[in-house]
Amino acid sequence: MNSVDVLAISGSPRVKGNSKSLLEEFLKGAGEKGIKGELIIINKLNFRPCQACGACSRDGICVLKDDMQEVHKKASLARGIVVAAPIHFGSMSSQTKMMIDRFQAFWAAKHVLEKPRIGEEEGKIGFFICVEGSPVKKFCHSAYDIVQVFYDILNVENRGMLCYSEVRTAAPGIRGNPQAMAQVYQAGVDFAEEIIKRKTEYQVSSAHWFKR
Ligand SMILES: Cc1cc2nc3c(=O)[nH]c(=O)nc-3n(C[C@H](O)[C@H](O)[C@H](O)COP(=O)(O)O)c2cc1C
């Protein structure tokens, strides 16, 4: 089964916006260490919000058949996940939250069935990048708390957050801040180094969930 080492998820409706620029730079940094990444843009996907039907409590699989199936697969097979989200009305964008809610099947597998879809022993890691227009840092922390719950459910160790405030949408946006771009590039390098370190210790073993 084809997989990449790092799954980068942009939760911005601005498909060429600040979140995407930051993720591209993060992946460039990871690439310097030879780590492969794939960037997906949630806003381009076709999927419904979680319907809270409870069906996933039977087998840990979501009954909604849409683009989120592929995201479940990619997240399961990657060694690292990095999410980038803009702040909308005080927390993460609705696109990002809607994607996270669709991981309810992973919650059910872990907490109802006690058969986590991603095992702790797989040693997966995560990172969060947040970007906002205002200087109010608590908005990023609100988004971070949600990402922390997401990573806990996926048994992904959260390696931290970078939050960029007072970033405008007008060009050049975050690209006009070389310090931020260098910082996020370095975060990608560090993330890749951690993945490389863990490759000898941990094995990704979630593939059986997709052989049914
Ligand atoms: C609907 C909407 C709501 C927003 N709400 C906030 C907010 O509550 N606080 C804030 O700091 N910025 C807010 N912003 C600004 C964005 O976070 C900011 O422009 C960010 O740089 C956009 O990143 P992007 O290019 O990745 O989408 C909002 C933008 C939109 C479109």
The ligand as an ORCA input file, in Angstrom:
! r2SCAN-3c Opt
* xyz 0 1
  C     -14.835     33.735      8.654
  C     -13.530     34.253      9.207
  C     -13.417     34.432     10.571
  C     -12.218     34.881     11.120
  N     -12.132     34.995     12.473
  C     -10.965     35.382     13.042
  C     -10.859     35.456     14.460
  O     -11.783     35.165     15.201
  N      -9.673     35.836     14.990
  C      -8.596     36.128     14.201
  O      -7.537     36.437     14.740
  N      -8.670     36.067     12.840
  C      -9.809     35.697     12.245
  N      -9.915     35.612     10.876
  C      -8.729     35.947     10.047
  C      -7.914     34.742      9.582
  O      -7.587     33.890     10.653
  C      -6.595     35.234      8.944
  O      -6.899     36.061      7.832
  C      -5.665     34.140      8.502
  O      -4.414     34.721      8.164
  C      -6.179     33.370      7.303
  O      -5.349     32.279      7.024
  P      -5.516     31.431      5.661
  O      -4.947     32.281      4.558
  O      -4.711     30.184      5.886
  O      -6.957     31.153      5.507
  C     -11.105     35.190     10.284
  C     -11.248     35.022      8.886
  C     -12.448     34.576      8.355
  C     -12.578     34.380      6.857
*
